[in-house]
Amino acid sequence: MEEPTYDPSRPLATTTLVYQYKLVNCPGKSTVGLLVEYPPDGATPPHRHGGASVSAYVLKGSVLNKMNNDPMKVVEQGGSWYEAPGCHHRIGANASKTEPAAFFVNFVLDT
């Protein structure tokens, strides 16, 4: 599959805060959980999450994912990925133009 170029006219994902807790055994750190839902053909602009460690799990559909200069991957339902602090998330998009996709993401970040 060819790597797409980000197109700002594509629909954006919606995010819903699921939880946010301070990690009492890791002073100065918190964990945040989000539900991210892509409409058909949805995408997010290239971005970074600063000093956060990020892990994600695909709940529905398939998503396109490219970190730093690594090859793009298609992550299907039941698949997951990890983003190290400072990682450049170059491609984040729904792999389908006709079906929605969703994933759960957990951040560990400075409080």
N, CA, C and O atoms as a Tinker XYZ file with bonds, in Angstrom:
   444  protein
     1  N      0.842000   -1.176000    0.000000    73     2
     2  CA     0.000000    0.000000    0.000000    64     1     3
     3  C      0.890000    1.242000    0.000000    63     2     4     5
     4  O      1.877000    1.316000    0.732000    81     3
     5  N      0.530000    2.192000   -0.814000    73     3     6
     6  CA     1.298000    3.435000   -0.913000    64     5     7
     7  C      1.012000    4.337000    0.291000    63     6     8     9
     8  O     -0.124000    4.428000    0.755000    81     7
     9  N      2.051000    4.994000    0.785000    73     7    10
    10  CA     1.886000    5.904000    1.920000    64     9    11
    11  C      1.127000    7.153000    1.490000    63    10    12    13
    12  O      1.523000    7.822000    0.536000    81    11
    13  N      0.032000    7.473000    2.193000    73    11    14
    14  CA    -0.705000    8.688000    1.841000    64    13    15
    15  C      0.004000    9.935000    2.357000    63    14    16    17
    16  O      0.742000    9.882000    3.340000    81    15
    17  N     -0.224000   11.030000    1.695000    73    15    18
    18  CA     0.215000   12.339000    2.166000    64    17    19
    19  C     -0.947000   12.941000    2.944000    63    18    20    21
    20  O     -2.099000   12.810000    2.531000    81    19
    21  N     -0.660000   13.598000    4.064000    73    19    22
    22  CA    -1.750000   14.171000    4.851000    64    21    23
    23  C     -2.509000   15.208000    4.036000    63    22    24    25
    24  O     -1.919000   16.093000    3.418000    81    23
    25  N     -3.819000   15.077000    4.052000    73    23    26
    26  CA    -4.714000   15.983000    3.338000    64    25    27
    27  C     -5.650000   16.623000    4.369000    63    26    28    29
    28  O     -6.510000   15.934000    4.919000    81    27
    29  N     -5.501000   17.925000    4.643000    73    27    30
    30  CA    -6.319000   18.561000    5.679000    64    29    31
    31  C     -7.814000   18.596000    5.364000    63    30    32    33
    32  O     -8.610000   18.942000    6.237000    81    31
    33  N     -8.210000   18.248000    4.149000    73    31    34
    34  CA    -9.642000   18.223000    3.834000    64    33    35
    35  C    -10.306000   16.917000    4.288000    63    34    36    37
    36  O    -11.532000   16.809000    4.285000    81    35
    37  N     -9.494000   15.926000    4.680000    73    35    38
    38  CA   -10.075000   14.671000    5.179000    64    37    39
    39  C    -10.699000   14.909000    6.552000    63    38    40    41
    40  O    -10.245000   15.782000    7.292000    81    39
    41  N    -11.738000   14.139000    6.903000    73    39    42
    42  CA   -12.339000   14.317000    8.229000    64    41    43
    43  C    -11.369000   13.943000    9.339000    63    42    44    45
    44  O    -10.548000   13.041000    9.179000    81    43
    45  N    -11.468000   14.639000   10.460000    73    43    46
    46  CA   -10.604000   14.379000   11.614000    64    45    47
    47  C    -11.218000   13.317000   12.522000    63    46    48    49
    48  O    -12.424000   13.071000   12.487000    81    47
    49  N    -10.372000   12.701000   13.328000    73    47    50
    50  CA   -10.832000   11.762000   14.345000    64    49    51
    51  C    -11.483000   12.533000   15.482000    63    50    52    53
    52  O    -11.193000   13.710000   15.693000    81    51
    53  N    -12.368000   11.858000   16.214000    73    51    54
    54  CA   -12.898000   12.415000   17.453000    64    53    55
    55  C    -12.263000   11.669000   18.615000    63    54    56    57
    56  O    -11.975000   10.477000   18.509000    81    55
    57  N    -12.044000   12.367000   19.723000    73    55    58
    58  CA   -11.453000   11.732000   20.904000    64    57    59
    59  C    -12.374000   11.930000   22.097000    63    58    60    61
    60  O    -12.987000   12.983000   22.269000    81    59
    61  N    -12.455000   10.885000   22.917000    73    59    62
    62  CA   -13.255000   10.912000   24.133000    64    61    63
    63  C    -12.367000   10.511000   25.297000    63    62    64    65
    64  O    -11.749000    9.447000   25.271000    81    63
    65  N    -12.301000   11.357000   26.320000    73    63    66
    66  CA   -11.536000   11.021000   27.513000    64    65    67
    67  C    -12.244000    9.884000   28.245000    63    66    68    69
    68  O    -13.421000   10.000000   28.587000    81    67
    69  N    -11.528000    8.785000   28.485000    73    67    70
    70  CA   -12.077000    7.629000   29.194000    64    69    71
    71  C    -11.662000    7.673000   30.659000    63    70    72    73
    72  O    -12.475000    7.404000   31.544000    81    71
    73  N    -10.393000    8.011000   30.921000    73    71    74
    74  CA    -9.923000    8.133000   32.305000    64    73    75
    75  C     -8.691000    9.004000   32.374000    63    74    76    77
    76  O     -8.021000    9.251000   31.372000    81    75
    77  N     -8.404000    9.468000   33.594000    73    75    78
    78  CA    -7.193000   10.237000   33.886000    64    77    79
    79  C     -6.884000   10.039000   35.365000    63    78    80    81
    80  O     -7.688000   10.398000   36.225000    81    79
    81  N     -5.710000    9.465000   35.662000    73    79    82
    82  CA    -5.327000    9.182000   37.044000    64    81    83
    83  C     -3.870000    9.549000   37.276000    63    82    84    85
    84  O     -3.033000    9.394000   36.387000    81    83
    85  N     -3.572000   10.037000   38.477000    73    83    86
    86  CA    -2.181000   10.191000   38.897000    64    85    87
    87  C     -1.668000    8.813000   39.293000    63    86    88    89
    88  O     -2.384000    8.037000   39.927000    81    87
    89  N     -0.432000    8.510000   38.921000    73    87    90
    90  CA     0.184000    7.228000   39.265000    64    89    91
    91  C      0.907000    7.393000   40.599000    63    90    92    93
    92  O      2.011000    7.937000   40.644000    81    91
    93  N      0.297000    6.931000   41.671000    73    91    94
    94  CA     0.845000    7.174000   43.008000    64    93    95
    95  C      2.182000    6.471000   43.229000    63    94    96    97
    96  O      2.973000    6.900000   44.069000    81    95
    97  N      2.439000    5.398000   42.487000    73    95    98
    98  CA     3.721000    4.697000   42.631000    64    97    99
    99  C      4.800000    5.268000   41.707000    63    98   100   101
   100  O      5.943000    4.812000   41.731000    81    99
   101  N      4.440000    6.261000   40.898000    73    99   102
   102  CA     5.388000    6.951000   40.009000    64   101   103
   103  C      5.166000    8.453000   40.187000    63   102   104   105
   104  O      4.499000    9.078000   39.363000    81   103
   105  N      5.716000    9.039000   41.249000    73   103   106
   106  CA     5.472000   10.460000   41.517000    64   105   107
   107  C      5.768000   11.332000   40.293000    63   106   108   109
   108  O      6.786000   11.167000   39.622000    81   107
   109  N      4.852000   12.258000   40.025000    73   107   110
   110  CA     5.024000   13.168000   38.898000    64   109   111
   111  C      4.500000   12.632000   37.581000    63   110   112   113
   112  O      4.614000   13.305000   36.557000    81   111
   113  N      3.924000   11.425000   37.584000    73   111   114
   114  CA     3.401000   10.823000   36.351000    64   113   115
   115  C      1.899000   10.586000   36.469000    63   114   116   117
   116  O      1.373000   10.361000   37.559000    81   115
   117  N      1.230000   10.641000   35.335000    73   115   118
   118  CA    -0.198000   10.333000   35.240000    64   117   119
   119  C     -0.430000    9.406000   34.060000    63   118   120   121
   120  O      0.411000    9.290000   33.168000    81   119
   121  N     -1.579000    8.749000   34.068000    73   119   122
   122  CA    -2.001000    7.942000   32.932000    64   121   123
   123  C     -3.330000    8.500000   32.433000    63   122   124   125
   124  O     -4.201000    8.863000   33.224000    81   123
   125  N     -3.469000    8.561000   31.124000    73   123   126
   126  CA    -4.675000    9.080000   30.491000    64   125   127
   127  C     -5.100000    8.076000   29.427000    63   126   128   129
   128  O     -4.276000    7.625000   28.631000    81   127
   129  N     -6.383000    7.726000   29.412000    73   127   130
   130  CA    -6.930000    6.828000   28.398000    64   129   131
   131  C     -7.920000    7.564000   27.517000    63   130   132   133
   132  O     -8.795000    8.272000   28.016000    81   131
   133  N     -7.785000    7.400000   26.208000    73   131   134
   134  CA    -8.676000    8.048000   25.242000    64   133   135
   135  C     -9.237000    7.027000   24.265000    63   134   136   137
   136  O     -8.556000    6.072000   23.891000    81   135
   137  N    -10.474000    7.232000   23.856000    73   135   138
   138  CA   -11.058000    6.512000   22.734000    64   137   139
   139  C    -10.925000    7.423000   21.524000    63   138   140   141
   140  O    -11.392000    8.562000   21.547000    81   139
   141  N    -10.289000    6.928000   20.465000    73   139   142
   142  CA   -10.108000    7.693000   19.230000    64   141   143
   143  C    -10.945000    7.014000   18.153000    63   142   144   145
   144  O    -10.793000    5.819000   17.903000    81   143
   145  N    -11.832000    7.784000   17.513000    73   143   146
   146  CA   -12.719000    7.231000   16.491000    64   145   147
   147  C    -12.517000    7.974000   15.175000    63   146   148   149
   148  O    -12.683000    9.191000   15.094000    81   147
   149  N    -12.153000    7.206000   14.144000    73   147   150
   150  CA   -12.001000    7.753000   12.797000    64   149   151
   151  C    -13.278000    7.518000   12.010000    63   150   152   153
   152  O    -13.775000    6.392000   11.978000    81   151
   153  N    -13.821000    8.539000   11.379000    73   151   154
   154  CA   -14.886000    8.297000   10.410000    64   153   155
   155  C    -14.266000    7.667000    9.159000    63   154   156   157
   156  O    -13.041000    7.627000    9.044000    81   155
   157  N    -15.076000    7.180000    8.230000    73   155   158
   158  CA   -14.502000    6.695000    6.974000    64   157   159
   159  C    -13.586000    7.762000    6.365000    63   158   160   161
   160  O    -13.948000    8.938000    6.308000    81   159
   161  N    -12.412000    7.349000    5.915000    73   159   162
   162  CA   -11.408000    8.221000    5.289000    64   161   163
   163  C    -10.835000    9.262000    6.253000    63   162   164   165
   164  O    -10.215000   10.229000    5.812000    81   163
   165  N    -11.031000    9.079000    7.559000    73   163   166
   166  CA   -10.528000   10.031000    8.544000    64   165   167
   167  C     -9.016000    9.956000    8.710000    63   166   168   169
   168  O     -8.398000    8.928000    8.434000    81   167
   169  N     -8.433000   11.055000    9.164000    73   167   170
   170  CA    -6.981000   11.117000    9.362000    64   169   171
   171  C     -6.657000   12.164000   10.423000    63   170   172   173
   172  O     -7.476000   13.034000   10.722000    81   171
   173  N     -5.461000   12.070000   10.985000    73   171   174
   174  CA    -4.954000   13.096000   11.888000    64   173   175
   175  C     -3.678000   13.676000   11.287000    63   174   176   177
   176  O     -2.947000   12.968000   10.595000    81   175
   177  N     -3.402000   14.949000   11.539000    73   175   178
   178  CA    -2.170000   15.535000   11.014000    64   177   179
   179  C     -0.947000   14.914000   11.683000    63   178   180   181
   180  O     -1.059000   14.381000   12.787000    81   179
   181  N      0.209000   14.973000   11.043000    73   179   182
   182  CA     1.443000   14.518000   11.696000    64   181   183
   183  C      1.604000   15.262000   13.025000    63   182   184   185
   184  O      1.290000   16.448000   13.125000    81   183
   185  N      2.096000   14.550000   14.041000    73   183   186
   186  CA     2.183000   15.138000   15.377000    64   185   187
   187  C      3.181000   14.389000   16.244000    63   186   188   189
   188  O      3.694000   13.335000   15.866000    81   187
   189  N      3.445000   14.956000   17.413000    73   187   190
   190  CA     4.261000   14.334000   18.458000    64   189   191
   191  C      3.485000   14.422000   19.765000    63   190   192   193
   192  O      2.601000   15.265000   19.918000    81   191
   193  N      3.823000   13.544000   20.707000    73   191   194
   194  CA     3.202000   13.572000   22.024000    64   193   195
   195  C      4.206000   13.991000   23.094000    63   194   196   197
   196  O      4.057000   13.615000   24.256000    81   195
   197  N      5.220000   14.757000   22.721000    73   195   198
   198  CA     6.202000   15.274000   23.677000    64   197   199
   199  C      6.876000   14.164000   24.455000    63   198   200   201
   200  O      7.408000   13.224000   23.864000    81   199
   201  N      6.858000   14.263000   25.776000    73   199   202
   202  CA     7.527000   13.285000   26.628000    64   201   203
   203  C      6.660000   12.108000   27.027000    63   202   204   205
   204  O      7.057000   11.326000   27.891000    81   203
   205  N      5.490000   11.955000   26.427000    73   203   206
   206  CA     4.582000   10.866000   26.798000    64   205   207
   207  C      4.993000    9.546000   26.155000    63   206   208   209
   208  O      5.474000    9.512000   25.023000    81   207
   209  N      4.792000    8.459000   26.901000    73   207   210
   210  CA     4.835000    7.107000   26.339000    64   209   211
   211  C      3.403000    6.764000   25.959000    63   210   212   213
   212  O      2.484000    6.961000   26.754000    81   211
   213  N      3.208000    6.249000   24.746000    73   211   214
   214  CA     1.869000    6.018000   24.223000    64   213   215
   215  C      1.752000    4.579000   23.743000    63   214   216   217
   216  O      2.625000    4.084000   23.031000    81   215
   217  N      0.671000    3.909000   24.136000    73   215   218
   218  CA     0.366000    2.591000   23.578000    64   217   219
   219  C     -1.079000    2.614000   23.113000    63   218   220   221
   220  O     -1.923000    3.281000   23.713000    81   219
   221  N     -1.362000    1.881000   22.036000    73   219   222
   222  CA    -2.701000    1.906000   21.445000    64   221   223
   223  C     -3.123000    0.505000   21.032000    63   222   224   225
   224  O     -2.291000   -0.349000   20.725000    81   223
   225  N     -4.443000    0.286000   21.030000    73   223   226
   226  CA    -5.041000   -1.002000   20.674000    64   225   227
   227  C     -6.232000   -0.733000   19.756000    63   226   228   229
   228  O     -7.128000    0.035000   20.107000    81   227
   229  N     -6.242000   -1.368000   18.577000    73   227   230
   230  CA    -7.305000   -1.144000   17.597000    64   229   231
   231  C     -8.544000   -1.956000   17.983000    63   230   232   233
   232  O     -8.490000   -3.181000   18.100000    81   231
   233  N     -9.651000   -1.256000   18.178000    73   231   234
   234  CA   -10.920000   -1.869000   18.573000    64   233   235
   235  C    -11.794000   -2.248000   17.389000    63   234   236   237
   236  O    -12.534000   -3.230000   17.439000    81   235
   237  N    -11.701000   -1.448000   16.307000    73   235   238
   238  CA   -12.579000   -1.655000   15.156000    64   237   239
   239  C    -11.875000   -1.166000   13.902000    63   238   240   241
   240  O    -11.229000   -0.118000   13.914000    81   239
   241  N    -12.000000   -1.927000   12.820000    73   239   242
   242  CA   -11.440000   -1.516000   11.542000    64   241   243
   243  C     -9.932000   -1.677000   11.496000    63   242   244   245
   244  O     -9.358000   -2.482000   12.229000    81   243
   245  N     -9.298000   -0.907000   10.630000    73   243   246
   246  CA    -7.841000   -0.917000   10.446000    64   245   247
   247  C     -7.356000    0.519000   10.331000    63   246   248   249
   248  O     -8.041000    1.377000    9.774000    81   247
   249  N     -6.162000    0.769000   10.866000    73   247   250
   250  CA    -5.594000    2.110000   10.793000    64   249   251
   251  C     -4.206000    2.059000   10.162000    63   250   252   253
   252  O     -3.486000    1.068000   10.287000    81   251
   253  N     -3.849000    3.138000    9.489000    73   251   254
   254  CA    -2.507000    3.303000    8.934000    64   253   255
   255  C     -1.672000    4.025000    9.979000    63   254   256   257
   256  O     -2.121000    4.991000   10.596000    81   255
   257  N     -0.459000    3.545000   10.166000    73   255   258
   258  CA     0.376000    4.068000   11.237000    64   257   259
   259  C      1.827000    4.130000   10.767000    63   258   260   261
   260  O      2.369000    3.130000   10.296000    81   259
   261  N      2.455000    5.291000   10.892000    73   259   262
   262  CA     3.878000    5.439000   10.549000    64   261   263
   263  C      4.543000    6.288000   11.614000    63   262   264   265
   264  O      4.112000    7.404000   11.903000    81   263
   265  N      5.610000    5.732000   12.197000    73   263   266
   266  CA     6.377000    6.424000   13.221000    64   265   267
   267  C      7.766000    6.757000   12.691000    63   266   268   269
   268  O      8.425000    5.924000   12.069000    81   267
   269  N      8.199000    7.990000   12.947000    73   267   270
   270  CA     9.542000    8.427000   12.547000    64   269   271
   271  C      9.783000    8.077000   11.089000    63   270   272   273
   272  O      8.964000    8.415000   10.235000    81   271
   273  N     10.888000    7.409000   10.785000    73   271   274
   274  CA    11.185000    7.019000    9.408000    64   273   275
   275  C     10.969000    5.529000    9.176000    63   274   276   277
   276  O     11.449000    4.977000    8.185000    81   275
   277  N     10.239000    4.868000   10.094000    73   275   278
   278  CA     9.923000    3.448000    9.929000    64   277   279
   279  C      8.906000    3.279000    8.804000    63   278   280   281
   280  O      8.215000    4.232000    8.445000    81   279
   281  N      8.810000    2.072000    8.248000    73   279   282
   282  CA     7.797000    1.836000    7.216000    64   281   283
   283  C      6.383000    1.995000    7.785000    63   282   284   285
   284  O      6.149000    1.733000    8.965000    81   283
   285  N      5.455000    2.421000    6.943000    73   283   286
   286  CA     4.060000    2.499000    7.343000    64   285   287
   287  C      3.525000    1.087000    7.577000    63   286   288   289
   288  O      3.884000    0.148000    6.867000    81   287
   289  N      2.658000    0.955000    8.588000    73   287   290
   290  CA     2.027000   -0.331000    8.885000    64   289   291
   291  C      0.517000   -0.172000    8.838000    63   290   292   293
   292  O     -0.022000    0.891000    9.146000    81   291
   293  N     -0.156000   -1.248000    8.446000    73   291   294
   294  CA    -1.605000   -1.336000    8.573000    64   293   295
   295  C     -1.854000   -2.135000    9.844000    63   294   296   297
   296  O     -1.482000   -3.305000    9.927000    81   295
   297  N     -2.483000   -1.508000   10.835000    73   295   298
   298  CA    -2.758000   -2.169000   12.110000    64   297   299
   299  C     -4.244000   -2.508000   12.125000    63   298   300   301
   300  O     -5.099000   -1.623000   12.122000    81   299
   301  N     -4.533000   -3.807000   12.142000    73   299   302
   302  CA    -5.914000   -4.271000   12.062000    64   301   303
   303  C     -6.518000   -4.451000   13.448000    63   302   304   305
   304  O     -5.811000   -4.412000   14.455000    81   303
   305  N     -7.829000   -4.647000   13.491000    73   303   306
   306  CA    -8.541000   -4.886000   14.745000    64   305   307
   307  C     -7.810000   -5.947000   15.558000    63   306   308   309
   308  O     -7.478000   -7.014000   15.043000    81   307
   309  N     -7.560000   -5.649000   16.834000    73   307   310
   310  CA    -6.817000   -6.554000   17.708000    64   309   311
   311  C     -5.326000   -6.284000   17.731000    63   310   312   313
   312  O     -4.609000   -6.853000   18.555000    81   311
   313  N     -4.844000   -5.423000   16.840000    73   311   314
   314  CA    -3.427000   -5.077000   16.801000    64   313   315
   315  C     -3.128000   -3.888000   17.698000    63   314   316   317
   316  O     -4.034000   -3.189000   18.151000    81   315
   317  N     -1.841000   -3.671000   17.946000    73   315   318
   318  CA    -1.441000   -2.581000   18.833000    64   317   319
   319  C     -0.123000   -1.979000   18.369000    63   318   320   321
   320  O      0.551000   -2.524000   17.494000    81   319
   321  N      0.235000   -0.844000   18.969000    73   319   322
   322  CA     1.535000   -0.230000   18.723000    64   321   323
   323  C      1.954000    0.585000   19.936000    63   322   324   325
   324  O      1.157000    0.860000   20.833000    81   323
   325  N      3.233000    0.965000   19.937000    73   323   326
   326  CA     3.828000    1.763000   21.005000    64   325   327
   327  C      4.554000    2.942000   20.384000    63   326   328   329
   328  O      5.216000    2.803000   19.356000    81   327
   329  N      4.427000    4.108000   21.014000    73   327   330
   330  CA     5.156000    5.307000   20.603000    64   329   331
   331  C      6.031000    5.756000   21.767000    63   330   332   333
   332  O      5.527000    6.088000   22.839000    81   331
   333  N      7.330000    5.765000   21.552000    73   331   334
   334  CA     8.265000    6.221000   22.583000    64   333   335
   335  C      8.180000    7.742000   22.720000    63   334   336   337
   336  O      7.762000    8.423000   21.783000    81   335
   337  N      8.572000    8.280000   23.875000    73   335   338
   338  CA     8.579000    9.733000   24.038000    64   337   339
   339  C      9.366000   10.414000   22.909000    63   338   340   341
   340  O     10.448000    9.966000   22.530000    81   339
   341  N      8.799000   11.499000   22.385000    73   339   342
   342  CA     9.446000   12.246000   21.315000    64   341   343
   343  C      9.223000   11.687000   19.925000    63   342   344   345
   344  O      9.653000   12.295000   18.944000    81   343
   345  N      8.564000   10.549000   19.814000    73   343   346
   346  CA     8.307000    9.917000   18.518000    64   345   347
   347  C      7.519000   10.867000   17.609000    63   346   348   349
   348  O      6.626000   11.579000   18.069000    81   347
   349  N      7.858000   10.870000   16.325000    73   347   350
   350  CA     7.113000   11.665000   15.346000    64   349   351
   351  C      6.112000   10.741000   14.669000    63   350   352   353
   352  O      6.492000    9.858000   13.900000    81   351
   353  N      4.828000   10.949000   14.959000    73   351   354
   354  CA     3.753000   10.146000   14.365000    64   353   355
   355  C      3.430000   10.786000   13.018000    63   354   356   357
   356  O      2.672000   11.753000   12.950000    81   355
   357  N      4.004000   10.247000   11.957000    73   355   358
   358  CA     3.913000   10.861000   10.631000    64   357   359
   359  C      2.603000   10.560000    9.913000    63   358   360   361
   360  O      2.068000   11.418000    9.211000    81   359
   361  N      2.077000    9.331000   10.089000    73   359   362
   362  CA     0.811000    8.951000    9.456000    64   361   363
   363  C     -0.082000    8.315000   10.505000    63   362   364   365
   364  O      0.322000    7.373000   11.188000    81   363
   365  N     -1.285000    8.826000   10.631000    73   363   366
   366  CA    -2.332000    8.249000   11.462000    64   365   367
   367  C     -3.637000    8.430000   10.711000    63   366   368   369
   368  O     -4.112000    9.554000   10.552000    81   367
   369  N     -4.229000    7.322000   10.244000    73   367   370
   370  CA    -5.415000    7.455000    9.397000    64   369   371
   371  C     -6.219000    6.166000    9.384000    63   370   372   373
   372  O     -5.695000    5.084000    9.647000    81   371
   373  N     -7.493000    6.301000    9.076000    73   371   374
   374  CA    -8.342000    5.149000    8.826000    64   373   375
   375  C     -7.900000    4.536000    7.500000    63   374   376   377
   376  O     -7.720000    5.251000    6.515000    81   375
   377  N     -7.727000    3.223000    7.473000    73   375   378
   378  CA    -7.324000    2.547000    6.240000    64   377   379
   379  C     -8.483000    2.425000    5.256000    63   378   380   381
   380  O     -8.262000    2.141000    4.078000    81   379
   381  N     -9.715000    2.635000    5.720000    73   379   382
   382  CA   -10.902000    2.469000    4.875000    64   381   383
   383  C    -11.527000    3.813000    4.525000    63   382   384   385
   384  O    -11.596000    4.717000    5.357000    81   383
   385  N    -11.973000    3.929000    3.296000    73   383   386
   386  CA   -12.705000    5.116000    2.863000    64   385   387
   387  C    -14.209000    4.961000    3.089000    63   386   388   389
   388  O    -14.963000    5.920000    2.921000    81   387
   389  N    -14.656000    3.736000    3.476000    73   387   390
   390  CA   -16.092000    3.474000    3.598000    64   389   391
   391  C    -16.546000    3.018000    4.984000    63   390   392   393
   392  O    -17.737000    3.092000    5.286000    81   391
   393  N    -15.631000    2.549000    5.832000    73   391   394
   394  CA   -15.985000    2.027000    7.154000    64   393   395
   395  C    -15.253000    2.814000    8.244000    63   394   396   397
   396  O    -14.131000    3.269000    8.020000    81   395
   397  N    -15.863000    2.981000    9.412000    73   395   398
   398  CA   -15.176000    3.663000   10.515000    64   397   399
   399  C    -14.100000    2.775000   11.137000    63   398   400   401
   400  O    -14.061000    1.568000   10.898000    81   399
   401  N    -13.243000    3.379000   11.925000    73   399   402
   402  CA   -12.212000    2.657000   12.685000    64   401   403
   403  C    -12.117000    3.313000   14.059000    63   402   404   405
   404  O    -12.443000    4.489000   14.218000    81   403
   405  N    -11.665000    2.540000   15.051000    73   403   406
   406  CA   -11.530000    3.089000   16.403000    64   405   407
   407  C    -10.391000    2.390000   17.120000    63   406   408   409
   408  O    -10.122000    1.211000   16.890000    81   407
   409  N     -9.721000    3.138000   17.997000    73   407   410
   410  CA    -8.696000    2.527000   18.837000    64   409   411
   411  C     -8.694000    3.191000   20.205000    63   410   412   413
   412  O     -9.140000    4.327000   20.371000    81   411
   413  N     -8.180000    2.447000   21.179000    73   411   414
   414  CA    -8.012000    2.956000   22.535000    64   413   415
   415  C     -6.545000    3.290000   22.710000    63   414   416   417
   416  O     -5.679000    2.513000   22.308000    81   415
   417  N     -6.256000    4.434000   23.304000    73   415   418
   418  CA    -4.869000    4.856000   23.491000    64   417   419
   419  C     -4.634000    5.209000   24.957000    63   418   420   421
   420  O     -5.464000    5.851000   25.601000    81   419
   421  N     -3.485000    4.774000   25.468000    73   419   422
   422  CA    -3.086000    5.063000   26.843000    64   421   423
   423  C     -1.798000    5.883000   26.816000    63   422   424   425
   424  O     -0.820000    5.505000   26.171000    81   423
   425  N     -1.812000    7.009000   27.526000    73   423   426
   426  CA    -0.641000    7.867000   27.659000    64   425   427
   427  C     -0.108000    7.753000   29.080000    63   426   428   429
   428  O     -0.888000    7.730000   30.032000    81   427
   429  N      1.201000    7.683000   29.234000    73   427   430
   430  CA     1.859000    7.889000   30.518000    64   429   431
   431  C      2.672000    9.162000   30.341000    63   430   432   433
   432  O      3.568000    9.226000   29.500000    81   431
   433  N      2.350000   10.182000   31.146000    73   431   434
   434  CA     2.940000   11.498000   30.920000    64   433   435
   435  C      3.214000   12.209000   32.232000    63   434   436   437
   436  O      2.746000   11.798000   33.293000    81   435
   437  N      3.982000   13.283000   32.136000    73   435   438
   438  CA     4.258000   14.099000   33.312000    64   437   439
   439  C      2.970000   14.765000   33.779000    63   438   440   441
   440  O      2.185000   15.263000   32.973000    81   439
   441  N      2.767000   14.766000   35.093000    73   439   442
   442  CA     1.563000   15.373000   35.674000    64   441   443
   443  C      1.658000   16.892000   35.622000    63   442   444
   444  O      0.741000   17.584000   36.063000    81   443
